[in-house]
Amino acid sequence: MAPAIQAENLVKTFGDVRALDGVSLDVPEGTVLGLLGPNGAGKTTTVRILTTLLRPDSGHAVVAGVDVLKHPNRVRSLIGLSGQYAAVDEYLTGRENLQMVGELYQMSVRDAKARARELLEWFNLGEAADRIAKTYSGGMRRRLDLAAALVVRPPVMFLDEPTTGLDPRNRLGLWEVIETLVEQGTTLLLTTQYLEEADRLAHDIAVVDHGKVIARGTADQLKAQIGGERVEVVVHDRDLIATAVEALKVYAVGETSVERNTRRITVPVTGGAKVLADVIRELDGRDIEIDDIGLRRPTLDDVFLSLTGHATAAGTENGDGTENGDGAPPADRRGHGHGHGHGDGHGHGEGHGADRDKAAAAGTGTEA
Amino acid sequence: MTTSTATDHAIGGAVPRQRHGIAAMLHDSWVVAKRNLRRMTRIPEIVVFGLMQPVMFVLLFSYVMGGAIQIPMAGASSSIYTQFLMAGIFAQTVTFAVAGASAGIAEDMTKGLVDRFRSLPMTRSAVLVGRTLADLVQTAFTLLVLALVALAVGWRIHNGIPRMLAAFALLLLLGYAFSWIGALIGLSVRSPEAATSAGLIWLFPLTFISNAFVPISSMPHWLQPIAYWNPFSATVQACRNLFGNQIGPVDSSWPMQHAIVVSIGWSLVILAVFSWLSVRKYRSAAG
């Protein structure tokens, strides 16, 4: 089966900045590809090219079987795009917005009206349908924007950071909608800075950095690439750190590391939860008081860090194409990346610069 | 979100009807114009403030400056000046439509709406045509109200309704042409605030170095040719002729002697050049 989205060697430069440096992608029909990368990596530029908003300097792209460069208008009637910011007219009502989009998709007025009604119901905007969008909350606007992208039931959808800036409840709501669409057979290209989002929604992930796809695979494949679980212990008494390290040596399958000022010991292990229980018993047997302990599995954050040497960052790419390669230092970026619901009670924003990988891994681990 | 009603939302939508060429352009422009007209009813402040400026000018110029400005063959008198002034105020008002188009389009750019439009299977130029057509409607409304205010302060027409309508047609044509200048500015600056200033700032010299408020013969000699050939002056002169507001003989310069033709000519040239530039810019916008 031919891929629903296919890009070959896309190159785009803005002035001196090589925003895309040969991006190739393919998304099989009915699947979701997550395009993952930090600010300015080239995610938005890729989406803009595939949705006909931007012409590449070189390269080739086919969407839903139609050549993007040769027949942009035919592509436009087969795709839906929902961008980083909710592109709705604030002074039109929700209904008017959707109706306008329908009419511009060349539907008859009657069809556009009917479709708008349907979508408003589906997106729980029925009650707000006749209020101007300016009165909507951020989540409602985003839903309206996504609804606008669905007016013609496009077989191929592009969602550019669909949940950036949304609260967890609204994010979850959008995820559910997206999952429904995919169940019904929509092919989706999704860009995100949230590893969790890619993990949940995408069948396949392409990691982009500096205008290149640097890794490709399922979330599990990518995680397997860097492997390794570890037990993290925070001991109560600083003086007992050495004793604890000694006691845990037997469980370590690699080098144990210690952060003295946080009293954190990280031990690479294999064997999962059982090892965790053993470690607790071991430390308890030696009267070493534990403030915190957990089994960490690698997250996509770790994958990203080990692939790119820097963490992901929250924020928005510049829509006008002046994406800059890599501005903020990694330590700063990590602080942002962690704000987003990894269910981690520790909240490690601190960057002990010397040992970035570990610090980041600790911050995003899964509680055992 | 209720997913129970979500069946059949994704695939196999209605096949959109195919329109081509002019029909497609007109349809899409109308949809966009409808959108912009709706916006105006939702933000009446824009229309109201758009009216206040020219109304204030009418009152200030008539009552404050009118008595001091010498009109050849008529002397200085505020009631005569009002007759002289109105064509100038009308023309200034239609050209200020530039600011509406530039700010509106810049806002659509920054809010991502232009990206939405550009990702839809619609005629490229329709976003701009729709915007400028909606501005034209607003301009017509402003002119109507302004004309009523002018009648109230003593302005009169002397050549009959058809010629008056012809004058308003010339004004609207000029305003429509100028709103395309606004479109280009809006596409170029990308911040609504900058667009408002950039849309207005050059209009002051343009409208003042003309016959709108004072007779050109009162200007320094080196400035006079500029004022005579100013597209703005031609329309003002044409309107004065059509309204029957010309006091004394018309200036002997060629553009003033052929004001109607020059006015139409300028408007069409501006329209052609700036609509071409704007549509070209729009196609590559944000790219």
Boltz contact constraints between the chains, C-beta under 6 A:
constraints:
  - contact:
      token1: [A, 51]
      token2: [B, 119]
      max_distance: 6.0
  - contact:
      token1: [A, 53]
      token2: [B, 115]
      max_distance: 6.0
  - contact:
      token1: [A, 53]
      token2: [B, 118]
      max_distance: 6.0
  - contact:
      token1: [A, 54]
      token2: [B, 287]
      max_distance: 6.0
  - contact:
      token1: [A, 73]
      token2: [B, 121]
      max_distance: 6.0
  - contact:
      token1: [A, 76]
      token2: [B, 120]
      max_distance: 6.0
  - contact:
      token1: [A, 76]
      token2: [B, 121]
      max_distance: 6.0
  - contact:
      token1: [A, 77]
      token2: [B, 16]
      max_distance: 6.0
  - contact:
      token1: [A, 77]
      token2: [B, 121]
      max_distance: 6.0
  - contact:
      token1: [A, 81]
      token2: [B, 119]
      max_distance: 6.0
  - contact:
      token1: [A, 83]
      token2: [B, 112]
      max_distance: 6.0
  - contact:
      token1: [A, 83]
      token2: [B, 115]
      max_distance: 6.0
  - contact:
      token1: [A, 85]
      token2: [B, 112]
      max_distance: 6.0
  - contact:
      token1: [A, 87]
      token2: [B, 112]
      max_distance: 6.0
  - contact:
      token1: [A, 87]
      token2: [B, 113]
      max_distance: 6.0
  - contact:
      token1: [A, 87]
      token2: [B, 115]
      max_distance: 6.0
  - contact:
      token1: [A, 87]
      token2: [B, 116]
      max_distance: 6.0
  - contact:
      token1: [A, 91]
      token2: [B, 39]
      max_distance: 6.0
  - contact:
      token1: [A, 91]
      token2: [B, 42]
      max_distance: 6.0
  - contact:
      token1: [A, 92]
      token2: [B, 38]
      max_distance: 6.0
  - contact:
      token1: [A, 100]
      token2: [B, 35]
      max_distance: 6.0
  - contact:
      token1: [A, 103]
      token2: [B, 31]
      max_distance: 6.0
  - contact:
      token1: [A, 104]
      token2: [B, 31]
      max_distance: 6.0
  - contact:
      token1: [A, 104]
      token2: [B, 120]
      max_distance: 6.0
  - contact:
      token1: [A, 104]
      token2: [B, 122]
      max_distance: 6.0
  - contact:
      token1: [A, 105]
      token2: [B, 16]
      max_distance: 6.0
  - contact:
      token1: [A, 106]
      token2: [B, 16]
      max_distance: 6.0
  - contact:
      token1: [A, 106]
      token2: [B, 17]
      max_distance: 6.0
  - contact:
      token1: [A, 107]
      token2: [B, 16]
      max_distance: 6.0
  - contact:
      token1: [A, 111]
      token2: [B, 14]
      max_distance: 6.0
  - contact:
      token1: [A, 122]
      token2: [B, 5]
      max_distance: 6.0
  - contact:
      token1: [A, 122]
      token2: [B, 6]
      max_distance: 6.0
  - contact:
      token1: [A, 124]
      token2: [B, 1]
      max_distance: 6.0
  - contact:
      token1: [A, 152]
      token2: [B, 13]
      max_distance: 6.0
  - contact:
      token1: [A, 153]
      token2: [B, 10]
      max_distance: 6.0
  - contact:
      token1: [A, 153]
      token2: [B, 11]
      max_distance: 6.0
  - contact:
      token1: [A, 153]
      token2: [B, 13]
      max_distance: 6.0
  - contact:
      token1: [A, 155]
      token2: [B, 11]
      max_distance: 6.0
  - contact:
      token1: [A, 173]
      token2: [B, 1]
      max_distance: 6.0
  - contact:
      token1: [A, 176]
      token2: [B, 1]
      max_distance: 6.0
  - contact:
      token1: [A, 177]
      token2: [B, 1]
      max_distance: 6.0
  - contact:
      token1: [A, 180]
      token2: [B, 3]
      max_distance: 6.0
  - contact:
      token1: [A, 180]
      token2: [B, 6]
      max_distance: 6.0
  - contact:
      token1: [A, 181]
      token2: [B, 10]
      max_distance: 6.0
  - contact:
      token1: [A, 184]
      token2: [B, 10]
      max_distance: 6.0
  - contact:
      token1: [A, 184]
      token2: [B, 11]
      max_distance: 6.0
  - contact:
      token1: [A, 185]
      token2: [B, 10]
      max_distance: 6.0
  - contact:
      token1: [A, 185]
      token2: [B, 11]
      max_distance: 6.0
  - contact:
      token1: [A, 186]
      token2: [B, 10]
      max_distance: 6.0
  - contact:
      token1: [A, 320]
      token2: [B, 286]
      max_distance: 6.0
